[in-house]
Amino acid sequence: MIKILEKKPVPKATVTCRNCGSLLEYSNADLHEDYKHNNSASWPSNLATQSYVIVCPVCGVIQSASWIYKK
């Protein structure tokens, strides 16, 4: 069990949906992992790169999003 000793605000970021143009605010808890295989000739074919996505709540399109690091 995780015990909260001091509660801080959750870092958030914004992204514009590439489909409908809505401005979306998200936190790391909203991200989904998306593994894509790397087809580069310089990389072994079995390696995958990890990226993060969110689903636009307005139009349902999968949108790339970055992991948020506290500044």
C-alpha distances in whole Angstrom, upper triangle without the diagonal:
4,6,10,13,15,16,18,20,20,22,25,28,31,33,36,36,39,40,40,40,37,35,32,29,25,22,20,18,22,23,23,24,28,29,33,35,37,41,42,45,44,40,40,40,36,34,32,31,28,28,27,28,28,30,32,31,35,37,34,35,33,33,32,29,28,25,24,24,23,27
4,6,9,12,12,15,17,16,19,22,25,28,30,34,34,37,38,39,38,35,33,29,26,23,20,18,16,20,21,22,23,27,29,32,35,36,40,41,44,43,39,39,39,36,34,32,30,27,27,25,26,26,28,30,30,34,35,33,34,31,31,30,27,26,22,21,21,20,23
4,6,9,10,13,16,16,19,22,26,29,32,35,36,39,40,40,39,36,34,30,27,24,21,20,18,22,23,25,26,30,32,35,38,39,43,44,47,45,42,42,42,39,37,35,33,30,30,27,29,28,30,32,32,35,37,35,36,34,33,32,29,27,24,23,22,20,23
4,6,6,10,13,13,17,20,23,26,29,33,34,37,39,38,37,34,31,28,25,22,19,18,17,21,22,24,26,30,32,35,38,39,43,44,47,45,42,43,43,40,37,35,33,29,29,27,28,27,29,31,30,33,36,34,35,33,32,31,27,26,22,21,20,18,21
4,7,10,13,15,18,21,25,28,31,35,36,39,41,41,39,36,33,30,26,24,21,20,20,23,25,27,29,32,34,38,40,41,45,46,49,47,44,45,45,42,39,37,35,32,31,29,30,30,32,33,33,36,39,37,38,35,34,33,29,27,24,22,20,18,20
4,6,10,12,15,18,22,25,29,32,34,37,39,38,37,34,31,28,24,22,19,19,19,22,24,27,28,32,34,37,40,41,45,45,48,46,44,44,45,42,39,37,34,31,30,28,29,28,31,32,31,34,37,35,36,34,32,31,28,26,22,20,18,16,18
4,7,9,12,15,19,22,25,29,30,34,35,35,33,30,27,24,20,19,16,16,16,19,21,24,26,29,32,35,38,39,43,43,47,45,42,43,43,41,38,35,33,29,28,25,26,25,27,28,28,31,33,32,33,31,29,28,25,23,20,18,17,14,17
4,6,9,12,16,19,22,26,28,31,33,32,30,28,24,22,18,16,13,14,15,18,20,23,25,28,30,33,36,37,41,41,45,43,41,42,42,40,37,34,31,28,26,23,24,23,26,26,26,29,31,30,31,29,27,26,22,21,18,15,14,11,13
4,6,9,13,16,19,22,24,28,30,29,27,24,21,18,14,13,11,12,13,15,17,21,23,26,29,32,35,36,39,40,43,42,40,41,41,39,36,33,30,26,24,21,22,20,23,23,23,25,28,27,28,26,24,23,20,18,16,13,13,10,12
4,6,10,13,16,20,22,25,27,26,24,22,19,15,12,10,7,9,9,12,14,17,19,22,25,28,31,32,36,36,40,39,36,37,37,35,32,29,26,23,21,18,18,17,19,20,20,23,25,24,24,23,21,20,16,15,13,10,11,9,12
4,7,11,14,17,19,22,25,24,22,20,17,14,10,9,6,8,10,12,13,17,18,21,24,26,29,30,33,34,37,36,34,35,35,34,31,27,24,21,19,16,17,16,19,19,20,22,24,23,23,21,19,18,14,12,10,7,8,6,9
4,7,10,14,16,19,21,21,19,16,13,10,7,6,5,8,10,10,11,15,17,20,23,25,28,29,32,33,36,35,33,35,35,33,30,27,24,20,17,14,14,13,16,16,16,19,21,20,20,18,16,15,11,11,10,7,9,9,11
4,7,11,13,16,18,18,16,14,10,8,6,6,6,9,12,11,11,15,17,19,22,23,27,27,30,30,34,33,32,33,33,32,29,26,22,19,16,13,13,12,15,14,16,17,19,19,18,16,13,12,9,9,9,7,10,10,12
4,7,10,13,15,15,12,10,7,5,4,6,9,11,14,12,12,16,18,19,22,23,27,27,30,30,34,34,32,34,33,33,30,26,23,20,17,14,13,11,13,12,14,15,16,17,16,15,12,11,9,10,11,10,13,14,15
4,6,9,12,12,9,8,6,5,7,8,11,13,15,12,12,15,17,17,20,21,24,25,27,28,32,32,30,32,31,31,28,24,21,19,15,13,11,10,11,10,12,13,14,14,13,12,9,9,7,9,12,12,15,17,18
4,6,9,8,6,6,4,6,9,11,14,16,18,15,15,17,19,19,22,22,25,26,28,29,32,33,32,34,32,32,30,26,23,21,17,15,13,11,12,9,12,11,12,13,12,12,9,10,10,12,15,16,19,21,21
4,5,6,5,5,6,7,10,12,15,17,18,15,14,16,18,17,20,20,24,25,26,28,32,32,31,33,31,31,29,25,22,20,17,14,11,10,9,7,10,9,9,10,8,9,6,9,10,13,16,17,21,23,24
4,6,6,8,10,11,14,15,18,19,21,17,16,17,19,17,20,19,22,23,24,26,29,30,29,31,29,30,28,24,22,20,17,15,12,12,11,9,13,12,10,11,8,9,7,9,11,14,18,19,23,25,26
4,6,8,11,12,16,17,20,21,22,19,18,18,20,19,21,21,24,25,26,28,31,33,31,33,31,31,29,26,24,22,19,17,14,13,11,9,12,10,8,9,7,9,9,12,14,17,21,22,26,28,29
4,6,9,11,15,16,20,22,23,19,19,20,22,21,24,24,27,28,30,31,35,36,35,36,34,34,33,29,27,25,22,19,16,14,12,9,10,8,7,10,9,11,11,14,16,19,22,23,26,28,29
4,6,9,13,15,19,21,22,19,19,20,22,22,25,25,28,29,30,31,35,36,35,37,35,35,33,29,27,25,21,19,16,14,13,10,12,10,10,12,11,13,11,13,14,18,21,21,24,26,27
4,6,10,13,16,19,20,16,17,19,22,22,25,25,29,30,32,33,37,37,36,38,36,36,34,30,27,25,21,18,15,13,12,8,9,7,9,11,11,13,11,14,14,17,19,20,23,24,25
4,7,10,14,17,18,15,16,18,21,21,25,25,29,30,32,33,37,37,36,37,36,36,33,29,27,24,20,17,15,13,13,10,11,10,12,14,13,14,12,13,12,15,17,17,20,21,22
4,6,10,13,14,11,12,15,18,19,22,24,27,28,31,32,36,36,34,36,34,34,31,27,25,22,18,15,12,10,10,8,9,9,12,12,12,12,10,12,10,13,14,14,18,19,20
4,7,11,12,10,11,15,18,19,23,24,28,29,32,33,37,36,34,36,35,34,31,27,24,21,18,15,13,10,12,10,11,12,15,15,15,14,12,13,10,12,13,11,15,15,17
4,7,8,6,8,12,14,16,20,22,26,27,30,31,35,34,32,34,32,31,28,25,22,18,15,12,10,8,10,10,11,14,16,15,15,13,11,12,9,10,10,9,13,14,16
4,5,6,7,11,14,16,19,22,25,27,30,31,35,34,32,33,32,30,27,24,21,18,15,12,11,10,13,13,14,17,19,18,18,16,14,13,10,10,8,7,10,11,14
4,5,5,9,11,14,17,19,23,24,28,29,32,31,29,30,29,27,24,21,18,15,12,9,10,10,13,15,16,19,20,18,18,15,14,13,9,9,6,6,9,11,14
4,6,8,11,14,17,21,24,26,29,31,34,33,31,31,30,28,26,22,20,16,14,11,11,10,12,14,15,18,20,18,18,16,15,14,12,12,10,10,13,14,17
4,7,10,13,16,19,23,25,28,30,33,33,30,31,30,28,25,22,19,16,13,10,9,7,9,11,11,15,16,14,14,12,12,12,10,11,10,11,14,16,19
4,7,9,13,15,19,21,24,26,29,29,26,27,26,24,22,18,16,12,10,6,6,5,9,11,13,16,17,14,14,11,10,9,7,8,8,10,13,16,19
4,6,10,13,16,19,22,24,27,27,24,25,23,21,19,15,14,10,8,6,5,6,9,12,14,17,17,14,13,10,10,10,9,10,10,13,16,19,22
4,6,10,13,15,19,21,24,24,21,21,20,18,15,12,10,7,6,5,7,9,12,15,17,20,20,17,15,12,12,10,10,11,10,14,16,19,22
4,6,10,12,16,18,21,21,19,19,17,15,13,10,8,6,5,6,7,10,12,15,18,20,19,16,14,10,11,9,10,11,12,16,19,22,25
4,7,9,13,15,18,18,15,15,13,12,10,6,6,5,6,8,10,13,15,19,22,24,22,19,17,13,14,12,13,14,14,18,20,24,26
4,6,9,12,15,16,13,13,11,10,9,5,6,7,8,10,12,15,17,20,23,25,23,20,17,14,14,12,14,15,16,20,22,26,28
4,6,9,12,13,10,10,7,7,6,4,6,9,11,14,16,19,21,24,27,28,26,24,21,18,18,16,18,18,19,23,25,29,31
4,6,9,10,7,8,7,8,6,6,6,10,12,15,17,21,23,25,29,30,28,26,23,19,19,17,19,19,20,23,25,29,30
4,6,9,7,8,6,9,9,9,10,14,15,19,20,23,25,27,31,32,30,27,24,21,21,19,21,22,23,27,28,32,34
4,5,5,8,8,11,10,11,11,15,16,20,22,25,27,29,33,34,32,30,26,24,23,20,22,22,24,27,28,32,33
4,6,7,8,12,11,13,14,18,20,24,25,29,31,33,37,38,36,33,30,27,27,24,26,26,27,31,31,35,36
4,7,9,12,11,13,14,17,20,23,26,29,32,34,37,39,37,35,31,28,27,25,26,25,26,29,30,33,34
4,6,8,7,10,11,14,17,21,23,27,29,32,35,37,35,33,29,26,26,23,24,23,24,27,28,31,33
4,6,6,9,12,15,18,22,24,28,30,33,36,38,36,33,30,27,27,24,26,25,25,29,30,33,35
4,6,8,11,15,17,21,23,26,28,31,34,36,34,31,28,25,25,23,25,24,25,29,30,34,35
4,7,10,13,16,19,22,25,27,30,33,35,33,30,27,24,25,22,24,24,24,28,29,32,34
4,7,10,13,17,19,23,25,28,31,33,32,29,26,23,23,20,21,20,21,24,25,29,31
4,7,10,13,15,19,21,24,27,30,28,25,22,19,19,16,18,17,18,21,23,26,28
4,7,10,13,17,19,22,25,28,26,24,21,17,17,14,14,14,14,18,19,23,25
4,7,10,14,17,20,23,25,24,21,19,15,14,11,12,11,11,15,16,20,22
4,7,11,14,16,19,22,21,18,16,12,11,8,8,8,9,12,15,18,20
4,7,10,13,16,19,18,16,14,10,9,6,6,6,7,11,14,17,19
4,7,10,13,15,14,12,10,6,5,4,5,8,9,12,16,19,21
4,6,9,12,12,9,8,6,5,6,6,9,11,13,17,19,22
4,6,9,8,6,6,5,6,9,10,13,15,16,20,23,25
4,5,6,5,5,6,7,10,11,14,16,18,21,23,25
4,6,6,8,10,10,14,14,17,19,19,23,25,27
4,6,8,11,12,15,16,19,21,22,26,27,29
4,6,9,10,14,16,20,22,23,27,29,31
4,7,9,13,14,18,20,22,26,28,30
4,6,10,12,16,19,21,24,27,29
4,7,9,13,15,18,21,24,26
4,6,10,13,15,19,22,23
4,7,10,13,16,19,21
4,7,9,13,15,17
4,6,9,12,14
4,7,10,12
4,7,9
4,6
4
